[in-house]
Every structure is written in structure tokens, then in C-alpha cells.
Amino acid sequence: MIFVLGATGKVGRHLVPALLDAGAEVRALTRDPAKARIDPRAEAVRGDLGTADLPALLDGADRVFVLTPGHNAEQEVAVAGAAAQAGVTHLVKLSTTGVYFGQKDPISVAHAEGEQAVREAGPAWTILRPGAFMDNRFAWLPSIQEEDAVYVPDTDPPSALIHVRDIAAVAALVLTTSGHEGATYELTGGEALTTRQQVDILAEALGRPLKYVEESESAAKDRLIRKFGWPAQAIDGLFALKRESAPNEHVVFDTVERLLGRPPLTFAAWARENASAYHRHE
Ligand SMILES: NC(=O)c1ccc[n+]([C@@H]2O[C@H](COP(=O)([O-])OP(=O)(O)OC[C@H]3O[C@@H](n4cnc5c(N)ncnc54)[C@H](OP(=O)(O)O)[C@@H]3O)[C@@H](O)[C@H]2O)c1
């Protein structure tokens, strides 16, 4: 049985059905099974990683997909240790390309610690290091819905965004076939696109023009405070991460194609799939 943490998240909600389709038995963790809409073929279990009885949750698990909320290295140490105790044979951890590039932002540093815990726990391990997700572009939803405009910090780099379904497909492969033990895979989409190119592609999928507005970092920060009520500290953290990853986001790895035997999903495909979410609020 494969135990999936983060089963309702961006990657996990695609991973659970992919594993089930591959014939695996799946246990899916969520804090609220009633709300979670987990594939009924999976065993949904309730648990909060902050307080969970890990030995009970891990009982009978052969393999574990390790994803903790908030990039929590401490929880990953606990999960990896408990998994080893429970007789788990393979841990697959979702990390970030930030570790590959040696980034020093807090998210990459926490993932580096989590990777180390998974490598040292005892069971076989595989590390998946995706770059920036296409799903991050859902942050453009409110201004598109309100005024068909996208505001982009002028420091945002070209990015080889990856579709979360490609990450899930790689995770499913690694969890259901052998030969990936001890491997670390960097995962990106197939091409780096500037933010202007991304907005043009999205406009094409929506069938209406979008205004592309570049703004300074301080204007972008003000907008996040005014429009979304983000705390200043979270915004500074986000921009620290952006600064660290900016020189690296254009780098394309061929791992998705090598592992899956097909090119990565494109941003145009993502835009078409998600176009209905961007309908205009009149
Ligand atoms: N976004 C990117 O561009 C990017 C790039 C590279 C790597 N990553 C990494 O991808 C990972 C995904 O992060 P995300 O923020 O997008 O989250 P996510 O996986 O979309 O969602 C969070 C998941 O964690 C679960 N969860 C939250 N709190 C929990 C708790 N206390 N106990 C148990 N489960 C809990 C949620 O389940 P319930 O709500 O159902 O309990 C949900 O399934 C992160 O490690 C991030 O660093 C992201």
C-alpha cells in the first residue's frame, strides 16, 4: 500500500488517481475527509501532521509520498523516522529545484533538510525536485476576473513552468516501478517562457485580450498587502525566494521526457484546461 501525504494538494490530487489507475492500493491523508473529495477507490484517513499518531497512520504502508505543509523539515524528520520504524521500504519526497541550485531562501533550505532526513532514514528513497508550478499562475485570477489585467513584478524571470500533472505522473512512476531508488530528479516544463509570453498564451486560451502591466517590486508588494492582506513578513519571504530563484528559473531539465517517454505538458495546454476559472466578473 502506498501512503500519500498532501493527497488533496496541487500534486497529491493528481497523484492519488494516477496510482490507483496503475493498480496500486492507496491510503490518502487529509485533515478533513468529509471535505476532501478523495478518489473513492482510495482509503482516506484523517490526520494532522502536527499532532498525528504516525505509527498508526503508517501501519501497513510499503511506500510513502512525503509532502509536508509549510516546508516543514521537522515534520519530515518525524515522518521519515516513523516510516523506517513501520517497515516502509521506499520514501519519495517532493522537494524543489532550489536545492539543486543551492538557493539559500528559507523554503529551499527547509527542503534540503527534509531531503537529508529522507536519505538517512533507512528505507530506499527518491527525491523529486520540481521547479515553479504552472498552477502558481492562479495568482493572476483576481485581476483577470476583475479587469482583464495581469500585474507582474518587472523582476520576474522567464520560467520553465511545470504542469502539476507531470510531477504527479513522475511520482506515480517512481512509486509503482523499480529502478528509481537513490535517484534525485529535477523536473521542469519543456521551455522557458517570459511572463509576457505566458500572459499572451493565457489570453489566447481565454479568447479575449489581457492587459500586461509590469510594476516595480515595491508596487507589487503594496498590491499584495492592499488586495490580499498578506502579512509583510510573508511578502518579504516570497520576494527573497523570487530573488534567489530568478537566475535559475529558465533552466530546462529533460527528466520528465526521459522518464515518461513523452514531452512535458505545455503552458498552452494548462491554459486551455483552466480557462473556465478565469471568467470575467461583471
Ligand atoms: N508552487 C511551486 O512553484 C513549487 C515549486 C517547487 C516545489 N514546491 C513544493 O510543493 C509542495 C506543495 O506545496 P503547496 O503549498 O502547493 O501545497 P499543496 O500540496 O497544494 O497543499 C497542501 C497539502 O498539505 C495538506 N496539509 C496541510 N496542512 C496539513 C497538516 N497540518 N497535516 C496534514 N496535511 C496537511 C493539505 O491537505 P488537507 O488540507 O486536505 O489536510 C494539502 O493536501 C511544497 O513542499 C512546495 O515547497 C512548490
The ligand as an ORCA input file, in Angstrom:
! r2SCAN-3c Opt
* xyz 0 1
  N       4.461     26.127     -6.078
  C       5.630     25.937     -6.621
  O       6.002     26.571     -7.610
  C       6.560     24.895     -6.043
  C       7.756     24.613     -6.704
  C       8.595     23.616     -6.194
  C       8.241     22.928     -5.053
  N       7.070     23.232     -4.428
  C       6.709     22.462     -3.229
  O       5.496     21.778     -3.438
  C       4.919     21.489     -2.186
  C       3.441     21.734     -2.326
  O       3.058     22.804     -1.561
  P       1.731     23.631     -1.703
  O       1.910     24.793     -0.812
  O       1.438     23.841     -3.136
  O       0.686     22.724     -1.026
  P      -0.297     21.642     -1.585
  O       0.413     20.347     -1.715
  O      -1.042     22.148     -2.764
  O      -1.367     21.596     -0.389
  C      -1.042     21.303      0.922
  C      -1.397     19.829      1.261
  O      -0.942     19.599      2.591
  C      -2.024     19.128      3.366
  N      -1.881     19.677      4.723
  C      -1.861     20.991      5.074
  N      -1.694     21.098      6.412
  C      -1.608     19.826      6.900
  C      -1.420     19.283      8.184
  N      -1.288     20.064      9.264
  N      -1.366     17.938      8.315
  C      -1.506     17.124      7.233
  N      -1.663     17.588      5.977
  C      -1.726     18.918      5.809
  C      -3.296     19.579      2.708
  O      -4.296     18.614      2.995
  P      -5.708     18.910      3.728
  O      -5.991     20.369      3.598
  O      -6.676     18.048      2.961
  O      -5.496     18.454      5.130
  C      -2.890     19.532      1.229
  O      -3.080     18.238      0.701
  C       5.669     22.325     -1.157
  O       6.573     21.495     -0.463
  C       6.435     23.328     -2.015
  O       7.631     23.790     -1.436
  C       6.218     24.184     -4.903
*
